[in-house]
């Protein structure tokens, strides 16, 4: 019966040492089971997630990741109310012993939910205040990432700066914020100075992973979780939008001397092992003909022995044409 099914689901998705890298496939499959089991699953999974994520004491954050991802999926699919989810995150963030788990919950919720749903919620402003109240430096990186995502959500509500986007028309809810949404103070050589926002630009429908300066054009190149590569001109216009095949890029670099763009490719589909594309380095060269700037793919350099390729660095000067990459080996390898 249902109890056997639910116990097996929890064991495979959350507790097994060989649990899948993402819970998305299993959760979406569970939502397709017939009634009344589907309703029972919804009623059972939410308390389990909240109880586990808000547990006190020595929890293992690595173990909590699938719970946090599943929580985000439930909010995305309206099983958990957005306002209720944001309030829960704010409450968890307010408790020092649960703060890391709260940031994990919020990160998955913010990246999976439509941005308009987040910013229109009555719980949105109190949540931002909860983030501002956290002063512990160990969480600075996570909070900065969340501010980028939530700031992008806020920017999506405001009218974008008018520009010609060609054939690409970003959705209103796009989280594609390129520049900082707020003015901050940074200490450099003991002298504070201000970072002033230049513009808020929308061009992606997923979290942005890379922003790479292009010294040749004075523009930039951005990539996101949606698998798109966007080329920007010096006046902040999109000049090219390319969808990567099977991958999204988690890191990038440009070799200016050879007009070569390197992207670290991560499989977009992690729901089934058979669909996972191997890690790779995607190589693009600059398009100089036809008077239209942009990038043309030259091929993929597979990194099948790696679990993931996380960074790439192109060398100019005497090492022009060379590049280095970094990543993680599978656990089975030394």
Secondary structure, DSSP 8 states (H G I E B T S, - for coil): -HHHHHHHHHIIIII-TT--S-SHHHHHHHTTS-TTHHHHHHHHHHHHHHHHHT--SS--HHHHHHHHHHHHHHHHTTSS-HHHHHHHHHHHHTSGGGHHHHHHHHHHHHHHS-HHHHHTSTTHHHHHHHHHT---GGGHHHHHHHHHHHHHHHHHHS-------TT----TT-----S-SS-EEEEETTEEEEE---------SS-EEEEEEETTTTEEEEEETTSEEEEE-TTS-EEEEEE-SSEEEEEEEEETTTTEEEEEEEES--SSGGG----EEEEEEEE-GGG--EEEEEEEEE-TTEEEEEEEEE--GGGTT-EEEEEEE-TT--
